Amino acid sequence: MTVDKYVRLFAGLMILLSIALTHYVHPYWVGLTIFVGLNLAQSGLTNICPLASILKKLGVPEGTPCS
């Protein structure tokens, strides 16, 4: 798997987790959903993604988006 696939997988899982936590634990967990959404938006605008940087340093191969 490539960095792009890991980032999309992680973001999707975090959103699903935060929705489940919001429903079953406490409504304030919606803040995690908002944080992930804002991070995705800033990453799309600035092309800077903290998770991608970490994955690259760990040696995950880069690939073309949606390949």
Biopython code that builds the backbone (N, CA, C, O; Angstrom):
import numpy as np
from Bio.PDB.StructureBuilder import StructureBuilder

atoms = [
    (1, "MET", "N", (0.849, -1.183, 0.000)),
    (1, "MET", "CA", (0.000, 0.000, 0.000)),
    (1, "MET", "C", (0.889, 1.239, 0.000)),
    (1, "MET", "O", (2.033, 1.214, 0.452)),
    (2, "THR", "N", (0.330, 2.304, -0.514)),
    (2, "THR", "CA", (1.085, 3.555, -0.609)),
    (2, "THR", "C", (0.632, 4.541, 0.463)),
    (2, "THR", "O", (-0.346, 4.311, 1.175)),
    (3, "VAL", "N", (1.370, 5.641, 0.557)),
    (3, "VAL", "CA", (1.064, 6.674, 1.543)),
    (3, "VAL", "C", (-0.355, 7.195, 1.343)),
    (3, "VAL", "O", (-1.098, 7.350, 2.313)),
    (4, "ASP", "N", (-0.740, 7.468, 0.099)),
    (4, "ASP", "CA", (-2.072, 8.009, -0.165)),
    (4, "ASP", "C", (-3.181, 7.070, 0.300)),
    (4, "ASP", "O", (-4.185, 7.508, 0.861)),
    (5, "LYS", "N", (-2.987, 5.787, 0.062)),
    (5, "LYS", "CA", (-4.006, 4.815, 0.476)),
    (5, "LYS", "C", (-4.098, 4.726, 2.002)),
    (5, "LYS", "O", (-5.190, 4.632, 2.562)),
    (6, "TYR", "N", (-2.943, 4.756, 2.665)),
    (6, "TYR", "CA", (-2.957, 4.728, 4.135)),
    (6, "TYR", "C", (-3.645, 5.967, 4.706)),
    (6, "TYR", "O", (-4.399, 5.867, 5.674)),
    (7, "VAL", "N", (-3.390, 7.123, 4.116)),
    (7, "VAL", "CA", (-4.004, 8.362, 4.609)),
    (7, "VAL", "C", (-5.516, 8.299, 4.447)),
    (7, "VAL", "O", (-6.252, 8.633, 5.375)),
    (8, "ARG", "N", (-5.983, 7.878, 3.290)),
    (8, "ARG", "CA", (-7.436, 7.788, 3.073)),
    (8, "ARG", "C", (-8.074, 6.749, 3.985)),
    (8, "ARG", "O", (-9.152, 6.982, 4.531)),
    (9, "LEU", "N", (-7.413, 5.599, 4.155)),
    (9, "LEU", "CA", (-7.921, 4.557, 5.043)),
    (9, "LEU", "C", (-8.006, 5.056, 6.477)),
    (9, "LEU", "O", (-9.023, 4.862, 7.144)),
    (10, "PHE", "N", (-6.941, 5.699, 6.957)),
    (10, "PHE", "CA", (-6.907, 6.202, 8.330)),
    (10, "PHE", "C", (-7.983, 7.267, 8.550)),
    (10, "PHE", "O", (-8.674, 7.249, 9.569)),
    (11, "ALA", "N", (-8.127, 8.191, 7.602)),
    (11, "ALA", "CA", (-9.136, 9.247, 7.742)),
    (11, "ALA", "C", (-10.542, 8.652, 7.780)),
    (11, "ALA", "O", (-11.368, 9.060, 8.597)),
    (12, "GLY", "N", (-10.809, 7.706, 6.916)),
    (12, "GLY", "CA", (-12.125, 7.073, 6.910)),
    (12, "GLY", "C", (-12.419, 6.327, 8.196)),
    (12, "GLY", "O", (-13.523, 6.412, 8.734)),
    (13, "LEU", "N", (-11.430, 5.595, 8.688)),
    (13, "LEU", "CA", (-11.626, 4.861, 9.938)),
    (13, "LEU", "C", (-11.807, 5.802, 11.123)),
    (13, "LEU", "O", (-12.606, 5.526, 12.018)),
    (14, "MET", "N", (-11.073, 6.907, 11.133)),
    (14, "MET", "CA", (-11.220, 7.877, 12.228)),
    (14, "MET", "C", (-12.607, 8.509, 12.216)),
    (14, "MET", "O", (-13.191, 8.730, 13.276)),
    (15, "ILE", "N", (-13.137, 8.799, 11.041)),
    (15, "ILE", "CA", (-14.481, 9.377, 10.955)),
    (15, "ILE", "C", (-15.515, 8.366, 11.437)),
    (15, "ILE", "O", (-16.417, 8.718, 12.198)),
    (16, "LEU", "N", (-15.392, 7.110, 11.000)),
    (16, "LEU", "CA", (-16.342, 6.083, 11.459)),
    (16, "LEU", "C", (-16.244, 5.861, 12.968)),
    (16, "LEU", "O", (-17.260, 5.704, 13.645)),
    (17, "LEU", "N", (-15.012, 5.850, 13.494)),
    (17, "LEU", "CA", (-14.823, 5.690, 14.935)),
    (17, "LEU", "C", (-15.442, 6.847, 15.702)),
    (17, "LEU", "O", (-16.099, 6.637, 16.722)),
    (18, "SER", "N", (-15.240, 8.059, 15.224)),
    (18, "SER", "CA", (-15.769, 9.216, 15.943)),
    (18, "SER", "C", (-17.298, 9.265, 15.893)),
    (18, "SER", "O", (-17.938, 9.707, 16.848)),
    (19, "ILE", "N", (-17.874, 8.816, 14.795)),
    (19, "ILE", "CA", (-19.339, 8.757, 14.725)),
    (19, "ILE", "C", (-19.868, 7.732, 15.720)),
    (19, "ILE", "O", (-20.865, 7.983, 16.397)),
    (20, "ALA", "N", (-19.207, 6.576, 15.814)),
    (20, "ALA", "CA", (-19.630, 5.555, 16.779)),
    (20, "ALA", "C", (-19.475, 6.065, 18.209)),
    (20, "ALA", "O", (-20.363, 5.860, 19.036)),
    (21, "LEU", "N", (-18.361, 6.725, 18.510)),
    (21, "LEU", "CA", (-18.155, 7.271, 19.850)),
    (21, "LEU", "C", (-19.183, 8.356, 20.169)),
    (21, "LEU", "O", (-19.667, 8.445, 21.298)),
    (22, "THR", "N", (-19.514, 9.178, 19.175)),
    (22, "THR", "CA", (-20.532, 10.212, 19.381)),
    (22, "THR", "C", (-21.877, 9.587, 19.713)),
    (22, "THR", "O", (-22.600, 10.074, 20.581)),
    (23, "HIS", "N", (-22.203, 8.516, 19.026)),
    (23, "HIS", "CA", (-23.507, 7.879, 19.229)),
    (23, "HIS", "C", (-23.574, 7.104, 20.552)),
    (23, "HIS", "O", (-24.562, 7.198, 21.280)),
    (24, "TYR", "N", (-22.526, 6.344, 20.855)),
    (24, "TYR", "CA", (-22.582, 5.437, 21.997)),
    (24, "TYR", "C", (-21.976, 5.976, 23.286)),
    (24, "TYR", "O", (-22.344, 5.517, 24.368)),
    (25, "VAL", "N", (-21.050, 6.944, 23.203)),
    (25, "VAL", "CA", (-20.353, 7.381, 24.410)),
    (25, "VAL", "C", (-20.809, 8.771, 24.837)),
    (25, "VAL", "O", (-21.405, 8.927, 25.903)),
    (26, "HIS", "N", (-20.533, 9.787, 24.010)),
    (26, "HIS", "CA", (-20.871, 11.160, 24.382)),
    (26, "HIS", "C", (-20.921, 12.017, 23.126)),
    (26, "HIS", "O", (-20.094, 11.855, 22.229)),
    (27, "PRO", "N", (-21.889, 12.933, 23.055)),
    (27, "PRO", "CA", (-22.022, 13.771, 21.858)),
    (27, "PRO", "C", (-20.810, 14.647, 21.561)),
    (27, "PRO", "O", (-20.629, 15.064, 20.417)),
    (28, "TYR", "N", (-19.982, 14.936, 22.548)),
    (28, "TYR", "CA", (-18.819, 15.791, 22.303)),
    (28, "TYR", "C", (-17.752, 15.120, 21.442)),
    (28, "TYR", "O", (-16.836, 15.795, 20.972)),
    (29, "TRP", "N", (-17.847, 13.812, 21.226)),
    (29, "TRP", "CA", (-16.913, 13.140, 20.333)),
    (29, "TRP", "C", (-17.069, 13.618, 18.892)),
    (29, "TRP", "O", (-16.223, 13.322, 18.049)),
    (30, "VAL", "N", (-18.125, 14.341, 18.605)),
    (30, "VAL", "CA", (-18.281, 14.908, 17.264)),
    (30, "VAL", "C", (-17.119, 15.854, 16.948)),
    (30, "VAL", "O", (-16.835, 16.124, 15.781)),
    (31, "GLY", "N", (-16.457, 16.351, 17.978)),
    (31, "GLY", "CA", (-15.286, 17.202, 17.777)),
    (31, "GLY", "C", (-14.177, 16.477, 17.023)),
    (31, "GLY", "O", (-13.449, 17.099, 16.249)),
    (32, "LEU", "N", (-14.038, 15.169, 17.239)),
    (32, "LEU", "CA", (-13.046, 14.402, 16.496)),
    (32, "LEU", "C", (-13.392, 14.363, 15.010)),
    (32, "LEU", "O", (-12.506, 14.464, 14.162)),
    (33, "THR", "N", (-14.667, 14.219, 14.697)),
    (33, "THR", "CA", (-15.102, 14.248, 13.301)),
    (33, "THR", "C", (-14.779, 15.596, 12.680)),
    (33, "THR", "O", (-14.301, 15.670, 11.548)),
    (34, "ILE", "N", (-15.041, 16.656, 13.421)),
    (34, "ILE", "CA", (-14.753, 18.008, 12.920)),
    (34, "ILE", "C", (-13.253, 18.183, 12.706)),
    (34, "ILE", "O", (-12.833, 18.741, 11.693)),
    (35, "PHE", "N", (-12.441, 17.708, 13.656)),
    (35, "PHE", "CA", (-10.993, 17.816, 13.528)),
    (35, "PHE", "C", (-10.475, 17.080, 12.291)),
    (35, "PHE", "O", (-9.647, 17.614, 11.552)),
    (36, "VAL", "N", (-10.957, 15.865, 12.067)),
    (36, "VAL", "CA", (-10.520, 15.089, 10.908)),
    (36, "VAL", "C", (-10.953, 15.791, 9.612)),
    (36, "VAL", "O", (-10.185, 15.859, 8.652)),
    (37, "GLY", "N", (-12.176, 16.305, 9.592)),
    (37, "GLY", "CA", (-12.650, 17.021, 8.409)),
    (37, "GLY", "C", (-11.843, 18.269, 8.118)),
    (37, "GLY", "O", (-11.504, 18.542, 6.966)),
    (38, "LEU", "N", (-11.534, 19.028, 9.162)),
    (38, "LEU", "CA", (-10.717, 20.232, 8.974)),
    (38, "LEU", "C", (-9.306, 19.888, 8.512)),
    (38, "LEU", "O", (-8.732, 20.585, 7.675)),
    (39, "ASN", "N", (-8.750, 18.810, 9.060)),
    (39, "ASN", "CA", (-7.423, 18.388, 8.647)),
    (39, "ASN", "C", (-7.425, 17.949, 7.181)),
    (39, "ASN", "O", (-6.482, 18.247, 6.449)),
    (40, "LEU", "N", (-8.465, 17.253, 6.751)),
    (40, "LEU", "CA", (-8.565, 16.860, 5.349)),
    (40, "LEU", "C", (-8.691, 18.090, 4.447)),
    (40, "LEU", "O", (-8.089, 18.140, 3.374)),
    (41, "ALA", "N", (-9.467, 19.069, 4.881)),
    (41, "ALA", "CA", (-9.647, 20.287, 4.085)),
    (41, "ALA", "C", (-8.335, 21.064, 3.974)),
    (41, "ALA", "O", (-7.967, 21.488, 2.879)),
    (42, "GLN", "N", (-7.624, 21.258, 5.087)),
    (42, "GLN", "CA", (-6.363, 21.998, 5.020)),
    (42, "GLN", "C", (-5.335, 21.222, 4.215)),
    (42, "GLN", "O", (-4.518, 21.827, 3.521)),
    (43, "SER", "N", (-5.358, 19.907, 4.291)),
    (43, "SER", "CA", (-4.429, 19.103, 3.506)),
    (43, "SER", "C", (-4.704, 19.256, 2.012)),
    (43, "SER", "O", (-3.776, 19.304, 1.205)),
    (44, "GLY", "N", (-5.958, 19.332, 1.656)),
    (44, "GLY", "CA", (-6.306, 19.535, 0.259)),
    (44, "GLY", "C", (-5.916, 20.909, -0.251)),
    (44, "GLY", "O", (-5.563, 21.063, -1.420)),
    (45, "LEU", "N", (-5.978, 21.908, 0.619)),
    (45, "LEU", "CA", (-5.639, 23.276, 0.212)),
    (45, "LEU", "C", (-4.145, 23.548, 0.228)),
    (45, "LEU", "O", (-3.636, 24.254, -0.643)),
    (46, "THR", "N", (-3.433, 22.997, 1.208)),
    (46, "THR", "CA", (-2.020, 23.333, 1.376)),
    (46, "THR", "C", (-1.073, 22.234, 0.927)),
    (46, "THR", "O", (0.132, 22.461, 0.815)),
    (47, "ASN", "N", (-1.608, 21.039, 0.668)),
    (47, "ASN", "CA", (-0.805, 19.883, 0.285)),
    (47, "ASN", "C", (0.189, 19.496, 1.385)),
    (47, "ASN", "O", (1.254, 18.950, 1.095)),
    (48, "ILE", "N", (-0.157, 19.777, 2.640)),
    (48, "ILE", "CA", (0.653, 19.386, 3.796)),
    (48, "ILE", "C", (-0.187, 18.443, 4.659)),
    (48, "ILE", "O", (-1.258, 18.814, 5.139)),
    (49, "CYS", "N", (0.307, 17.234, 4.849)),
    (49, "CYS", "CA", (-0.424, 16.246, 5.641)),
    (49, "CYS", "C", (0.522, 15.643, 6.672)),
    (49, "CYS", "O", (1.494, 14.985, 6.303)),
    (50, "PRO", "N", (0.253, 15.856, 7.959)),
    (50, "PRO", "CA", (1.134, 15.322, 9.004)),
    (50, "PRO", "C", (1.259, 13.797, 8.953)),
    (50, "PRO", "O", (2.357, 13.267, 9.127)),
    (51, "LEU", "N", (0.169, 13.093, 8.722)),
    (51, "LEU", "CA", (0.216, 11.634, 8.671)),
    (51, "LEU", "C", (1.066, 11.169, 7.491)),
    (51, "LEU", "O", (1.842, 10.223, 7.628)),
    (52, "ALA", "N", (0.933, 11.813, 6.348)),
    (52, "ALA", "CA", (1.744, 11.438, 5.188)),
    (52, "ALA", "C", (3.225, 11.643, 5.472)),
    (52, "ALA", "O", (4.052, 10.826, 5.067)),
    (53, "SER", "N", (3.564, 12.715, 6.158)),
    (53, "SER", "CA", (4.970, 12.967, 6.510)),
    (53, "SER", "C", (5.506, 11.873, 7.418)),
    (53, "SER", "O", (6.633, 11.410, 7.241)),
    (54, "ILE", "N", (4.705, 11.460, 8.387)),
    (54, "ILE", "CA", (5.121, 10.398, 9.310)),
    (54, "ILE", "C", (5.295, 9.078, 8.561)),
    (54, "ILE", "O", (6.273, 8.362, 8.773)),
    (55, "LEU", "N", (4.342, 8.760, 7.685)),
    (55, "LEU", "CA", (4.420, 7.511, 6.938)),
    (55, "LEU", "C", (5.634, 7.480, 6.014)),
    (55, "LEU", "O", (6.273, 6.438, 5.864)),
    (56, "LYS", "N", (5.955, 8.609, 5.396)),
    (56, "LYS", "CA", (7.136, 8.681, 4.525)),
    (56, "LYS", "C", (8.415, 8.440, 5.323)),
    (56, "LYS", "O", (9.324, 7.756, 4.852)),
    (57, "LYS", "N", (8.486, 9.002, 6.536)),
    (57, "LYS", "CA", (9.664, 8.796, 7.385)),
    (57, "LYS", "C", (9.782, 7.344, 7.842)),
    (57, "LYS", "O", (10.880, 6.859, 8.115)),
    (58, "LEU", "N", (8.639, 6.652, 7.924)),
    (58, "LEU", "CA", (8.642, 5.241, 8.305)),
    (58, "LEU", "C", (8.957, 4.320, 7.134)),
    (58, "LEU", "O", (9.074, 3.107, 7.306)),
    (59, "GLY", "N", (9.096, 4.898, 5.944)),
    (59, "GLY", "CA", (9.490, 4.113, 4.783)),
    (59, "GLY", "C", (8.362, 3.569, 3.938)),
    (59, "GLY", "O", (8.593, 2.697, 3.100)),
    (60, "VAL", "N", (7.148, 4.054, 4.130)),
    (60, "VAL", "CA", (6.029, 3.618, 3.293)),
    (60, "VAL", "C", (6.238, 4.202, 1.902)),
    (60, "VAL", "O", (6.538, 5.389, 1.777)),
    (61, "PRO", "N", (6.088, 3.394, 0.854)),
    (61, "PRO", "CA", (6.333, 3.898, -0.488)),
    (61, "PRO", "C", (5.291, 4.912, -0.940)),
    (61, "PRO", "O", (4.105, 4.799, -0.627)),
    (62, "GLU", "N", (5.766, 5.903, -1.683)),
    (62, "GLU", "CA", (4.850, 6.886, -2.265)),
    (62, "GLU", "C", (4.338, 6.330, -3.579)),
    (62, "GLU", "O", (5.029, 5.566, -4.254)),
    (63, "GLY", "N", (3.149, 6.711, -3.931)),
    (63, "GLY", "CA", (2.564, 6.293, -5.194)),
    (63, "GLY", "C", (1.722, 7.406, -5.759)),
    (63, "GLY", "O", (1.541, 8.445, -5.125)),
    (64, "THR", "N", (1.216, 7.195, -6.930)),
    (64, "THR", "CA", (0.343, 8.198, -7.520)),
    (64, "THR", "C", (-1.040, 8.068, -6.878)),
    (64, "THR", "O", (-1.471, 6.960, -6.557)),
    (65, "PRO", "N", (-1.730, 9.181, -6.691)),
    (65, "PRO", "CA", (-3.059, 9.124, -6.086)),
    (65, "PRO", "C", (-4.008, 8.264, -6.917)),
    (65, "PRO", "O", (-4.021, 8.326, -8.146)),
    (66, "CYS", "N", (-4.787, 7.473, -6.220)),
    (66, "CYS", "CA", (-5.825, 6.633, -6.832)),
    (66, "CYS", "C", (-5.237, 5.634, -7.814)),
    (66, "CYS", "O", (-5.874, 5.315, -8.818)),
    (67, "SER", "N", (-4.030, 5.131, -7.546)),
    (67, "SER", "CA", (-3.456, 4.122, -8.438)),
    (67, "SER", "C", (-3.638, 2.743, -7.849)),
    (67, "SER", "O", (-3.220, 1.755, -8.452)),
]
sb = StructureBuilder()
sb.init_structure("model")
sb.init_model(0)
sb.init_chain("A")
sb.init_seg("    ")
for serial, (resi, resn, name, xyz) in enumerate(atoms, 1):
    if name == "N":
        sb.init_residue(resn, " ", resi, " ")
    sb.init_atom(name, np.array(xyz, "f"), 0.0, 1.0, " ", f" {name:<3s}", serial, name[0])
structure = sb.get_structure()
